[in-house]
Amino acid sequence: MSRVLVPCHVKGTVALQVGDVRTAQGRPGVLVIDVTFPCVAPFELQEITFKNYYTAFLSIRVRQYTSIHTQAKWVTCLRDHCLMPDPHSEEGAQEYVSLSKHQMLCDVGRVLELRLILRQPSPLWLSFTVEELQVYQQGAKSPSMTFPKWLSHPAPCEQPAPLVEGFPDPSKVSSEVQQMWALTEMVRASRTSRRIGRFDVDGCYDLNLLSYT
Amino acid sequence: MWQEESDLSLSIAQMVQKLKGSNLYAQLERQAWASLQRTDIKLESLKEDIKRFFKTSGWEKKLQNAVYSELSVFPLPINPAVPPEHLKEPLVYMRKAQGSWEKRILKSLNSMCTELSIPLARKRPIGEQKELLNKWNEMGTDEPDLSHFRPVYAPKDFLEVLINLRNPNYENGDSLGFRTHLGLIQVPLKVKDIPELKELFVELGLTTGQLGIDDSTQVPPELFENEHVRIGQKVLVEQDSAAAQQYVRQGSPTALRAELWALILNISSQPEDILYYEQLKTNVIQHDLLVDSLIYKDVKLTASNDDYYFVFEDYLYQVLLCFSRDTSVLSHFAYNSASPPRSYIRGKLGIEEYAVFYPPNGVIPFHGFSMYVAPLCFLYNEPSKLYQIFREMYVRFFFRLHSISSHPSGIVSLCLLFETLLQTYLPQLFYHLREIGAQPLRISFKWMVRAFSGYLATDQLLLLWDRILGYNSLEILAVLAAAVFAFRAVNLMEVTSLAAAEAVLADLSTLKVMPLLQIFLFATVT
């Protein structure tokens, strides 16, 4: 399933907290990250990938384009997706997560904006967020590459040079060489991951000290 | 569901990739070619006929065993977006801690090297090579001067590193919170509690027969033992790894244990394996490594002094010296948080073509390392098979006991599991020991790091290792450690110092492992 990265602008996280952020004792348990897509038309969301950092639950809302006349609406497409089964312990805390459109609650076509709502109810963690956020849309079904002109309009065949006496037929040699090349490509492609087992370099294992890097 | 299907196809693709480089793949190819001679293979239905042939000739079972073996070591699918260091260890701060610990070990080895003016590796002169070849089966008679060598580290040094392990994103404040860890380990890993352990170790329950309990002399063998042995023989005939793994959860009869363990670890002694071992032996003869002296010293200090294992001293050298030269062990570093130490050929510092790993298998032995091999000597007397079994046990289980990782079978999780079990189910004992300055982990750590080898009687140890293989997890070590403390709780409540507590728990050789585990998990009133 091909997918194409959509360039996005991830705004800074906004903490949601009751009361004054500066004077309140506890740390915020809810963060909101807005993701906009400047210069991109409304697209169909295929996949979202990110690296978790101590977020326990994730909700995602999308703002979808309906038509020119009606206002774009916010819809929840993922509700309280659990990233950490036990919010107080490390399980799932730094995992790589991939969410596909099949896991979403609603149709995610014509996306204008994304909003990620992160929740971490445990007071034990100093901070939490998601990193390396990437949004993908459906890639084209077949690659639409343009070929250079000379490839799609080959030049007419040139007259081959006359055969020189005593030398083998060039077309026969070239076909044999082609076959050998194809064989070596096959062998190279089916290379095993098996190590040879040599630990020395050309029979020499005379070492300096162990290196720290 | 779409996600499950795509996971399955990814798993299959990754599994095929893994198995492509193996012996089994080559053998299956050869068998497929050879089967074309058979009359029941028709060209029209070639694929189906060959598949049927594999099923009936037992090759499908071998393939099943290989797939099961790979999945036991590392679950699939692996998310392709994940970088390799994340597979080694997902938590960044643990990776960093492991890196610093390794640096310390390297510094220690380097300083030993320069102080004693002994090279890390040297090619043996021909005379010395011949001498070693003659003495190969009795290397224990050698008495080299090892007084200047000291082990690179001991388990208690490693414990200090684990005690200082901190998550920078964790609230490590001084004030007592609802999750303050009163033990030594201060990282919030997820560990199981007794209800979850009861679910995991359900075959150890009171109503299920066990070897180690229901084969004692008072119990008539018709009740359990005879039937269990009969099932074991059937499992061996079927040659099914998964069935063998399920079977040994109730213990393995002594006569069948060697074959059952080989089946679970998917070890079959092919001529290639024997040749490989001989090649390693040649490597030992040609090159002398500094690590060899560390191995000698370790064997002399630990196994040679042990009443049960001193007879196997020569075997231990034959296995451990070859183990150090085995580059196939390097592949386990893909899922081990540790990394193999590197060095350069003399005079070519920094040039990548002359970079090598030292020792060739990347594992630096520590004090007590040889005790991982010693119990296996009771099961296998053929050096190449003994070697293969040990190598497989190491890359599946033992490596987790001396590297810093968040894996549920890693030593950090085992320590935390032990402390949590003790604190939750024996709070008075835990509190008392803490008050007298005898943190329980300080006593039980050495048991767990060695997987109880050298502390329990051999027959009991083998019953314990049956369950490690059966459940594919080392968590049972932490449960046993807690069960031992529970058993000696009355005496421990009366001690007033760490030394006295150590004395109460110094001798575990009379303990019976299975009753202790059963009582702790299933029969303790909480």
Chai-1 contact restraints between the chains, C-beta under 6 A:
chainA,res_idxA,chainB,res_idxB,connection_type,confidence,min_distance_angstrom,max_distance_angstrom,comment,restraint_id
A,D86,B,K190,contact,1.0,0.0,6.0,A-B,restraint_1
A,S89,B,P188,contact,1.0,0.0,6.0,A-B,restraint_2
A,S89,B,K190,contact,1.0,0.0,6.0,A-B,restraint_3
A,E90,B,P188,contact,1.0,0.0,6.0,A-B,restraint_4
A,E90,B,L189,contact,1.0,0.0,6.0,A-B,restraint_5
A,E90,B,S406,contact,1.0,0.0,6.0,A-B,restraint_6
A,E91,B,K190,contact,1.0,0.0,6.0,A-B,restraint_7
A,Q94,B,P90,contact,1.0,0.0,6.0,A-B,restraint_8
A,Q94,B,L91,contact,1.0,0.0,6.0,A-B,restraint_9
A,Y96,B,N79,contact,1.0,0.0,6.0,A-B,restraint_10
A,Y96,B,A81,contact,1.0,0.0,6.0,A-B,restraint_11
A,Y96,B,V82,contact,1.0,0.0,6.0,A-B,restraint_12
A,H102,B,W2,contact,1.0,0.0,6.0,A-B,restraint_13
A,L124,B,E171,contact,1.0,0.0,6.0,A-B,restraint_14
A,L124,B,R179,contact,1.0,0.0,6.0,A-B,restraint_15
A,W125,B,N169,contact,1.0,0.0,6.0,A-B,restraint_16
A,L126,B,N169,contact,1.0,0.0,6.0,A-B,restraint_17
A,T192,B,G21,contact,1.0,0.0,6.0,A-B,restraint_18
A,S193,B,G21,contact,1.0,0.0,6.0,A-B,restraint_19
A,R194,B,G21,contact,1.0,0.0,6.0,A-B,restraint_20
A,R195,B,T327,contact,1.0,0.0,6.0,A-B,restraint_21
A,G197,B,T327,contact,1.0,0.0,6.0,A-B,restraint_22
A,F199,B,T327,contact,1.0,0.0,6.0,A-B,restraint_23
A,F199,B,P360,contact,1.0,0.0,6.0,A-B,restraint_24
A,V201,B,I345,contact,1.0,0.0,6.0,A-B,restraint_25
A,V201,B,Y354,contact,1.0,0.0,6.0,A-B,restraint_26
A,C204,B,I345,contact,1.0,0.0,6.0,A-B,restraint_27
A,Y205,B,A121,contact,1.0,0.0,6.0,A-B,restraint_28
A,Y205,B,H287,contact,1.0,0.0,6.0,A-B,restraint_29
A,D206,B,R346,contact,1.0,0.0,6.0,A-B,restraint_30
A,L207,B,L120,contact,1.0,0.0,6.0,A-B,restraint_31
A,L207,B,A121,contact,1.0,0.0,6.0,A-B,restraint_32
A,L207,B,S343,contact,1.0,0.0,6.0,A-B,restraint_33
A,N208,B,S343,contact,1.0,0.0,6.0,A-B,restraint_34
A,N208,B,Y344,contact,1.0,0.0,6.0,A-B,restraint_35
A,N208,B,R346,contact,1.0,0.0,6.0,A-B,restraint_36
A,N208,B,L349,contact,1.0,0.0,6.0,A-B,restraint_37
A,L209,B,N110,contact,1.0,0.0,6.0,A-B,restraint_38
A,L210,B,L106,contact,1.0,0.0,6.0,A-B,restraint_39
A,L210,B,N110,contact,1.0,0.0,6.0,A-B,restraint_40
A,L210,B,P341,contact,1.0,0.0,6.0,A-B,restraint_41
A,L210,B,S343,contact,1.0,0.0,6.0,A-B,restraint_42
A,S211,B,R342,contact,1.0,0.0,6.0,A-B,restraint_43
A,S211,B,S343,contact,1.0,0.0,6.0,A-B,restraint_44
A,Y212,B,K103,contact,1.0,0.0,6.0,A-B,restraint_45
